Amino acid sequence: MIKFQKLLLPLLAVVVILTIYIFYFSSARGLGSFKDYDPYSHAQKEIVVKFVNEKGIQKTDAGQKILFYVEDRHGTQLPIQTEKSLPAGVENSKTLTLTGHICGGSYELVNVEID
């Protein structure tokens, strides 16, 4: 019984540290939600989304802009239109991290990173 009592406190400390690491410091993130955005705020926020391969990447405005679609954790698909060039391998990535804000029903993209 005394050996069990001596092991209990270190075991609890390890469980607490592991729980804090998993939920706070872990870089593994799930998909975000467009519902978290305030449509009246222009604050730039990051969101992790899934690239929609079925719709591909399209050129618009005589090749000036790039249009592609992403999907959040609720299955909401949103068109992303940008004048910036996309990083290589966007079509093959599972998730993307977008930085920007929602304005007037469309996403104003500032930056895109491949996860």
C-alpha positions as CSV (number, residue, x, y, z in Angstrom):
1,M,0.0,0.0,0.0
2,I,2.8,2.4,0.8
3,K,4.4,1.8,-2.6
4,F,1.1,2.7,-4.3
5,Q,0.9,5.9,-2.3
6,K,4.5,6.8,-3.3
7,L,3.7,6.3,-7.0
8,L,0.3,8.1,-6.9
9,L,1.6,11.7,-6.7
10,P,4.2,11.4,-9.5
11,L,1.6,9.6,-11.7
12,L,-0.9,12.4,-11.1
13,A,1.7,15.0,-11.9
14,V,2.5,13.2,-15.2
15,V,-1.2,13.1,-16.1
16,V,-1.6,16.8,-15.4
17,I,1.5,17.8,-17.4
18,L,0.4,15.5,-20.3
19,T,-3.1,17.0,-20.3
20,I,-1.8,20.5,-20.4
21,Y,0.5,19.7,-23.3
22,I,-2.1,18.0,-25.3
23,F,-4.7,20.7,-25.0
24,Y,-2.6,23.8,-24.8
25,F,0.8,23.4,-26.4
26,S,0.1,20.8,-29.1
27,S,0.4,22.0,-32.7
28,A,-2.1,19.5,-33.9
29,R,-5.2,21.5,-34.7
30,G,-8.5,20.5,-36.2
31,L,-10.4,22.4,-38.8
32,G,-11.7,25.8,-37.8
33,S,-15.2,27.3,-38.3
34,F,-16.2,30.3,-40.3
35,K,-18.9,30.8,-37.7
36,D,-16.2,32.1,-35.3
37,Y,-15.7,35.2,-37.5
38,D,-17.6,38.4,-36.8
39,P,-18.8,39.7,-40.2
40,Y,-18.6,43.3,-38.9
41,S,-15.0,43.0,-37.7
42,H,-11.9,43.5,-39.9
43,A,-9.6,41.8,-37.5
44,Q,-7.3,39.3,-39.2
45,K,-7.7,35.8,-37.8
46,E,-6.2,32.4,-38.7
47,I,-8.4,29.5,-39.7
48,V,-7.4,25.9,-40.6
49,V,-9.6,24.7,-43.5
50,K,-9.7,21.9,-46.1
51,F,-9.0,22.6,-49.7
52,V,-11.9,21.4,-52.0
53,N,-10.2,19.4,-54.8
54,E,-13.4,18.9,-56.7
55,K,-13.7,22.6,-57.6
56,G,-10.0,23.1,-58.3
57,I,-8.2,26.4,-58.8
58,Q,-9.6,28.8,-61.4
59,K,-8.3,32.0,-62.9
60,T,-10.6,34.9,-63.1
61,D,-10.5,38.5,-64.4
62,A,-8.3,37.6,-67.4
63,G,-5.9,35.6,-65.2
64,Q,-5.5,38.5,-62.7
65,K,-7.1,36.7,-59.8
66,I,-7.1,33.1,-58.4
67,L,-10.3,31.5,-57.2
68,F,-10.5,28.3,-55.1
69,Y,-12.8,26.8,-52.5
70,V,-12.2,25.7,-48.9
71,E,-14.3,23.9,-46.4
72,D,-14.5,24.3,-42.6
73,R,-15.4,21.7,-39.9
74,H,-19.1,22.2,-40.4
75,G,-18.9,21.5,-44.2
76,T,-19.4,25.2,-45.1
77,Q,-17.7,25.9,-48.4
78,L,-16.5,29.4,-49.1
79,P,-14.9,30.8,-52.3
80,I,-11.5,32.4,-51.7
81,Q,-10.4,35.0,-54.3
82,T,-7.0,36.5,-54.3
83,E,-4.5,38.3,-56.4
84,K,-1.6,36.7,-54.6
85,S,0.1,33.7,-55.9
86,L,-0.5,30.4,-54.0
87,P,2.3,28.3,-52.6
88,A,3.2,25.3,-54.6
89,G,1.4,22.1,-53.6
90,V,-1.9,23.7,-52.5
91,E,-3.9,21.1,-54.5
92,N,-2.2,18.2,-52.8
93,S,-2.4,19.5,-49.2
94,K,-4.9,18.2,-46.7
95,T,-5.3,21.4,-44.8
96,L,-4.5,25.1,-45.3
97,T,-4.1,27.9,-42.8
98,L,-5.7,31.1,-44.0
99,T,-5.2,34.5,-42.5
100,G,-7.9,37.1,-43.2
101,H,-11.4,38.2,-42.4
102,I,-14.9,37.8,-43.7
103,C,-16.4,40.9,-45.2
104,G,-19.7,41.0,-47.1
105,G,-20.0,37.2,-47.3
106,S,-16.6,36.7,-48.8
107,Y,-13.3,35.9,-47.2
108,E,-10.6,38.6,-47.6
109,L,-7.4,36.6,-47.8
110,V,-4.2,38.1,-46.4
111,N,-2.0,35.0,-46.3
112,V,-2.2,31.3,-47.0
113,E,0.1,28.5,-45.6
114,I,0.2,24.8,-46.3
115,D,0.0,22.6,-43.2
